[in-house]
Amino acid sequence: GSSAATRAAASDGESVPGPGKITAEVINQDPQILLYHDFVSEAEVEHLLSLCEGRWSRSLVTSGKASSLLASSAGAGEGGGSDGAPLGQEIVGESRTSHSVHLTFDESYVVERIAARVAHVAGATLAQVEPLVALRYEPGQYFKLHHDGAMRPSTVFVYLNALEPGSGGETCFPHLGFQVRPEARTALKWDNRLPDGAADPRLHHEAKPVLQGVKYGLNCFVNAQPQRATTTSSSVMSTSSRSPRGERSKEERVLPNERPALGALPTAHGP
């Protein structure tokens, strides 16, 4: 009956409310790094973590020499990594000890909506957004210094929960001289590439070890190449009648009623 319909709507995220007003501030001027507040709602966080139950597995790293992954041609050709694995293949490595869940776009309205927000703030198409990856860092777990690769023009990293000061888990940009402590439902956005298409080395970053508590995050990568076909509206994106917020389809409803004023961001300040 109606209770079954309610459970079904909750499971696919259709009835999960999105955030209110999303705001943004510049936390580094050059290269520009933005910090978004209320990028996801509390209900969306709960929904995402429920999707991850029973699915956590060891996080992987991308195989290959840094010179290949960071070149302007990254992602355009094929090659082999120094570890014997094909270039770009994902393998378990000791540089990264967290756990992950790869979320598919068709399993939840919430996943698709967040991908649409990512596309909007990155100035990209929805097709360029890679499948979102939920992350869990328990005490002692980390991701050592790395770069997201020249094949990814932009990265959006969403902090799903907060860690208290002194609990570790910061995102550190050593070449820029600052780090960001996890604050619930915020998101960092930066561009990985220089104008010539090569990786911007200043954007090397690391996830510092968690000392206390558990850190949950969401990796949202924007790829230079389309990751899927989005030329026809899916059931998730198609009609406003299925949306609890009256959202419009496609790019037009990326940030419904909550677009940050990207043309009037606060001036940069120290971390």
Backbone torsions as a table, in degrees:
resi	resn	phi	psi	omega
1	GLY	NA	-146.8	-175.6
2	SER	-65.7	-34.2	179.3
3	SER	-64.3	-38.0	177.5
4	ALA	-65.4	-39.4	178.3
5	ALA	-65.4	-38.0	178.8
6	THR	-64.4	-43.3	179.0
7	ARG	-63.9	-39.4	179.9
8	ALA	-64.6	-42.4	179.4
9	ALA	-64.0	-38.0	179.4
10	ALA	-68.3	-37.8	-175.7
11	SER	-69.1	-32.6	179.8
12	ASP	-95.6	3.7	173.9
13	GLY	81.5	2.6	-175.2
14	GLU	-60.6	-36.3	-175.5
15	SER	-96.7	4.4	-178.6
16	VAL	-78.8	120.1	-178.2
17	PRO	-70.9	145.3	176.6
18	GLY	-85.2	-174.9	-179.5
19	PRO	-74.7	166.8	172.3
20	GLY	-82.6	-127.1	-178.1
21	LYS	-75.4	123.5	174.8
22	ILE	-91.6	126.4	177.7
23	THR	-115.4	160.3	-177.0
24	ALA	-138.2	149.0	173.9
25	GLU	-138.8	150.6	176.2
26	VAL	-85.8	122.5	177.2
27	ILE	-106.8	-12.2	171.2
28	ASN	-147.8	132.4	-172.5
29	GLN	-82.5	-46.1	-175.8
30	ASP	-143.2	107.8	-1.0
31	PRO	-71.5	150.7	-175.2
32	GLN	-72.8	127.6	173.1
33	ILE	-124.9	127.1	-178.8
34	LEU	-106.4	145.4	173.6
35	LEU	-118.0	118.3	178.8
36	TYR	-97.7	137.3	175.7
37	HIS	-104.2	141.4	-179.0
38	ASP	57.9	42.5	-180.0
39	PHE	-69.7	-29.5	173.9
40	VAL	-131.7	158.7	-179.9
41	SER	-90.8	163.9	176.2
42	GLU	-59.5	-40.2	-179.7
43	ALA	-65.4	-36.2	177.4
44	GLU	-66.6	-38.9	177.0
45	VAL	-60.8	-48.3	179.2
46	GLU	-59.0	-41.4	-179.9
47	HIS	-64.5	-46.1	-180.0
48	LEU	-60.9	-44.3	-179.2
49	LEU	-67.4	-30.9	176.1
50	SER	-68.3	-34.9	176.7
51	LEU	-64.0	-28.3	-174.9
52	CYS	-84.5	-13.0	-175.5
53	GLU	-56.8	128.4	177.6
54	GLY	76.7	6.3	-174.9
55	ARG	-117.7	-2.0	-174.9
56	TRP	-66.3	134.3	174.8
57	SER	-141.3	164.1	-175.9
58	ARG	-57.8	132.2	178.2
59	SER	-65.0	150.8	-177.1
60	LEU	-112.2	162.1	174.7
61	VAL	-120.8	156.9	-178.9
62	THR	-84.8	127.7	-179.6
63	SER	-76.1	147.5	173.3
64	GLY	131.8	157.8	177.5
65	LYS	-67.6	143.5	179.4
66	ALA	-58.0	-37.0	-178.1
67	SER	-61.4	-31.8	179.7
68	SER	-79.5	-40.5	-176.4
69	LEU	-74.3	-22.8	-175.0
70	LEU	-102.6	-4.0	-179.7
71	ALA	-73.3	159.9	-178.9
72	SER	-63.7	-20.7	179.6
73	SER	-92.4	7.4	-178.0
74	ALA	-56.3	134.6	178.5
75	GLY	87.2	-8.9	-176.3
76	ALA	-93.4	-21.8	-176.6
77	GLY	-130.3	-165.8	-180.0
78	GLU	-124.9	160.7	178.9
79	GLY	-178.9	-176.2	-179.2
80	GLY	-116.7	147.6	177.2
81	GLY	-86.2	162.1	-179.6
82	SER	-67.9	-17.4	179.1
83	ASP	-89.8	6.4	177.5
84	GLY	90.5	-10.8	178.9
85	ALA	-88.1	152.2	178.0
86	PRO	-58.4	144.5	178.8
87	LEU	-56.7	128.9	178.1
88	GLY	91.5	-10.0	178.3
89	GLN	-70.6	144.0	-179.2
90	GLU	-96.6	129.5	-175.9
91	ILE	-135.7	163.8	174.4
92	VAL	-76.4	133.9	178.6
93	GLY	-142.8	151.4	-176.9
94	GLU	-74.9	-5.4	176.8
95	SER	-77.2	-10.0	-176.8
96	ARG	-142.4	119.8	-172.5
97	THR	-120.2	10.1	179.4
98	SER	-76.4	179.4	173.5
99	HIS	-118.4	153.1	-172.2
100	SER	-137.8	160.2	169.1
101	VAL	-136.5	123.8	175.3
102	HIS	-85.0	120.7	-176.7
103	LEU	-99.0	131.8	178.9
104	THR	-91.8	148.2	-175.1
105	PHE	-65.0	-29.8	-174.0
106	ASP	-88.5	3.2	-179.4
107	GLU	-89.7	-12.8	-177.5
108	SER	-162.5	139.5	172.5
109	TYR	-58.6	-36.9	-176.2
110	VAL	-62.8	-43.2	179.6
111	VAL	-60.2	-43.9	-179.4
112	GLU	-66.4	-40.4	-179.7
113	ARG	-64.4	-41.7	179.2
114	ILE	-65.3	-40.3	176.7
115	ALA	-59.9	-37.8	179.3
116	ALA	-66.9	-38.8	175.7
117	ARG	-63.2	-42.2	178.9
118	VAL	-59.4	-46.6	179.2
119	ALA	-59.0	-40.6	-178.1
120	HIS	-64.2	-51.7	-175.5
121	VAL	-69.8	-22.8	178.9
122	ALA	-89.2	-5.9	-177.8
123	GLY	65.0	34.6	-176.7
124	ALA	-119.2	176.3	174.5
125	THR	-89.2	157.6	178.4
126	LEU	-60.3	-33.5	-178.1
127	ALA	-64.3	-22.2	-177.9
128	GLN	-83.0	-12.3	-177.5
129	VAL	-78.2	122.2	178.1
130	GLU	-70.6	158.5	173.6
131	PRO	-51.4	135.7	-176.6
132	LEU	-72.7	147.6	-177.3
133	VAL	-125.7	115.5	174.8
134	ALA	-79.2	144.6	-176.6
135	LEU	-128.0	145.5	175.4
136	ARG	-133.1	121.6	177.0
137	TYR	-113.4	116.0	175.8
138	GLU	-94.5	168.8	-178.2
139	PRO	-50.7	130.6	180.0
140	GLY	91.9	-11.5	-177.1
141	GLN	-90.6	151.8	-170.0
142	TYR	-158.3	173.6	167.6
143	PHE	-137.1	109.1	-175.3
144	LYS	-64.2	171.5	-174.4
145	LEU	-51.1	128.6	-177.0
146	HIS	-157.5	170.8	175.5
147	HIS	-124.7	146.3	-176.7
148	ASP	-79.1	-8.1	172.6
149	GLY	101.2	147.8	-179.2
150	ALA	-71.4	-15.6	178.1
151	MET	-74.8	-6.4	-179.3
152	ARG	-118.6	99.4	-179.2
153	PRO	-57.4	-35.0	-176.2
154	SER	-139.7	153.5	172.5
155	THR	-127.0	136.1	168.5
156	VAL	-121.1	122.2	177.5
157	PHE	-114.3	122.3	-176.9
158	VAL	-102.2	127.5	173.2
159	TYR	-89.4	115.6	-177.4
160	LEU	-82.3	-23.9	178.4
161	ASN	-143.0	172.1	-178.5
162	ALA	-103.2	152.1	168.6
163	LEU	-119.4	140.6	-178.7
164	GLU	-67.6	153.2	175.7
165	PRO	-53.4	136.7	-178.9
166	GLY	87.5	0.6	-177.9
167	SER	-94.6	2.2	-179.9
168	GLY	75.7	-163.0	177.1
169	GLY	78.5	10.4	-179.1
170	GLU	-69.5	153.7	168.7
171	THR	-93.2	114.8	-172.3
172	CYS	-108.1	131.5	174.2
173	PHE	-112.8	85.7	-171.9
174	PRO	-62.6	-32.1	-179.5
175	HIS	-73.0	-18.0	179.7
176	LEU	-103.7	-10.9	172.9
177	GLY	79.6	27.2	175.8
178	PHE	-151.5	167.0	176.3
179	GLN	-140.4	159.4	-175.9
180	VAL	-120.4	126.9	178.3
181	ARG	-85.5	139.5	179.7
182	PRO	-59.3	123.8	172.7
183	GLU	-122.3	135.6	-172.4
184	ALA	-57.2	131.6	170.5
185	ARG	68.1	18.6	172.7
186	THR	-96.0	167.7	179.5
187	ALA	-145.4	137.3	172.8
188	LEU	-97.3	141.6	176.0
189	LYS	-133.9	130.2	175.3
190	TRP	-145.8	161.8	177.3
191	ASP	-100.8	136.3	-174.0
192	ASN	-92.4	-10.6	-170.1
193	ARG	-118.0	150.7	171.1
194	LEU	-82.8	168.3	-179.8
195	PRO	-55.9	-29.2	-179.5
196	ASP	-82.3	0.8	178.2
197	GLY	93.6	-11.7	177.0
198	ALA	-77.3	161.2	-179.4
199	ALA	-65.5	140.5	174.2
200	ASP	-83.3	109.2	-174.3
201	PRO	-64.9	-18.1	-180.0
202	ARG	-68.0	-16.4	-175.7
203	LEU	-93.3	11.8	168.9
204	HIS	-58.2	139.2	-177.1
205	HIS	-150.6	167.0	178.2
206	GLU	-144.5	152.5	171.5
207	ALA	-95.7	110.7	-178.0
208	LYS	-65.9	151.0	-179.6
209	PRO	-57.8	138.5	173.4
210	VAL	-75.3	132.2	-179.6
211	LEU	-100.1	-32.1	-178.0
212	GLN	-151.9	136.9	-178.9
213	GLY	87.8	-171.7	178.5
214	VAL	-127.8	131.2	179.7
215	LYS	-100.9	127.6	175.1
216	TYR	-114.6	134.2	-179.8
217	GLY	-142.4	177.4	-179.7
218	LEU	-139.7	116.0	175.9
219	ASN	-83.7	125.6	179.0
220	CYS	-128.3	102.6	-177.5
221	PHE	-101.2	137.9	173.8
222	VAL	-104.4	117.7	-176.1
223	ASN	-91.9	154.4	177.1
224	ALA	-69.0	-24.7	-177.5
225	GLN	-108.7	147.4	175.0
226	PRO	-57.4	137.4	-178.2
227	GLN	-100.6	-13.9	-178.4
228	ARG	-167.2	165.7	177.8
229	ALA	-86.4	125.9	176.8
230	THR	-126.8	25.1	-177.5
231	THR	-74.5	-23.9	175.5
232	THR	-113.0	139.7	-177.3
233	SER	-65.7	131.7	173.8
234	SER	-84.5	171.9	179.3
235	SER	-63.5	-26.9	-179.8
236	VAL	-71.2	-38.0	-170.8
237	MET	-99.7	-7.6	-160.8
238	SER	-76.9	-62.9	-168.3
239	THR	-116.3	144.5	-180.0
240	SER	-69.4	-19.4	-177.2
241	SER	-66.8	-21.7	179.7
242	ARG	-93.4	-0.6	-175.5
243	SER	-101.5	131.8	-179.9
244	PRO	-69.8	-15.4	-177.7
245	ARG	-109.2	8.6	-179.2
246	GLY	64.8	32.4	-176.4
247	GLU	-72.6	148.9	177.1
248	ARG	-87.2	161.6	-174.5
249	SER	-79.2	162.2	173.2
250	LYS	59.9	-151.1	-174.3
251	GLU	-63.1	-25.1	-174.5
252	GLU	-63.7	-24.4	-176.7
253	ARG	-114.3	31.4	-176.6
254	VAL	-62.0	-49.7	179.1
255	LEU	-124.7	74.0	-173.8
256	PRO	-60.9	122.3	173.9
257	ASN	61.1	14.3	-174.4
258	GLU	-147.0	24.7	-180.0
259	ARG	-63.1	127.3	175.3
260	PRO	-68.4	149.2	179.7
261	ALA	-78.0	82.6	-172.7
262	LEU	-67.0	-19.3	179.5
263	GLY	-85.8	-5.7	-177.1
264	ALA	-137.2	55.6	-179.5
265	LEU	-77.8	153.8	175.2
266	PRO	-60.6	156.9	177.2
267	THR	-71.5	159.0	-177.6
268	ALA	-64.9	149.0	175.8
269	HIS	-141.4	166.2	-178.9
270	GLY	-69.3	149.0	-179.7
271	PRO	-68.4	NA	NA
